[in-house]
């Protein structure tokens, strides 16, 4: 039969890795004004916009 425990464990870790929720999300920002924009718009205007990661509510480091 082979090592049944390792194959179950491998499948379990694959499922956990796929379903793991990130603690931040991408957001676009205008580099000149600082206003938030969509990621799609920021990617299409790389000279004036950047895409950055922002923590989800409750995940930031401010107290």
N, C-alpha and C positions, 0 to 999 in steps of 0.2 A: 504493500500500500504506500509506503513512503512516509516521510515526516508530515503528518496531518496538522500538527500544531503550528508549524512554521508557515504553512500555506494559509491557514486561517488567520494567523497574526499578520501576514503580509497583506492579505485582503483587507483586514481591519484598518491597518495603517493607511492604505490607499484611500479608503472611504473617508477616514478622518482628514487626510490631507486635502481631498477634493472639497469637502464640506466645511472646512475651517473658514470662519468669517474673519475678514480683515478688520483691523482697528482704525483704519483710516481710509479715505477715499480721494480720488484725484479731483482737482478743481483747477480751472484756468484763472489766471490773474493778469491784469494789465500791468506791465512793468513800469509804466510812467505814472499812472494815477493810483494803482493799488486796488482798483475795483475788480470784483470777481466776474468771471465770464464762464462760458461753457468750455469744456475741454476741446471740443471739436473746433470752436472758433480760435482758441489759443494755439492749437496745433497748426491751423492754417495761416496764422499770423505770427511766425516765430521771432520776427524782429522786435515786436512790441509787446508780446505776451509770453508767459511761461506757464507750464503745467506743474503744479506742486501737489503734495499730499497733505490733507487736512485731517486731523483726528475727529472721529465721530463724537457726538455729544457725550460727555461723561468720561472721555478717554484722554483728555488733555492733561498737561502737567501743571496747570494753574490751580491755585487753591481757593 
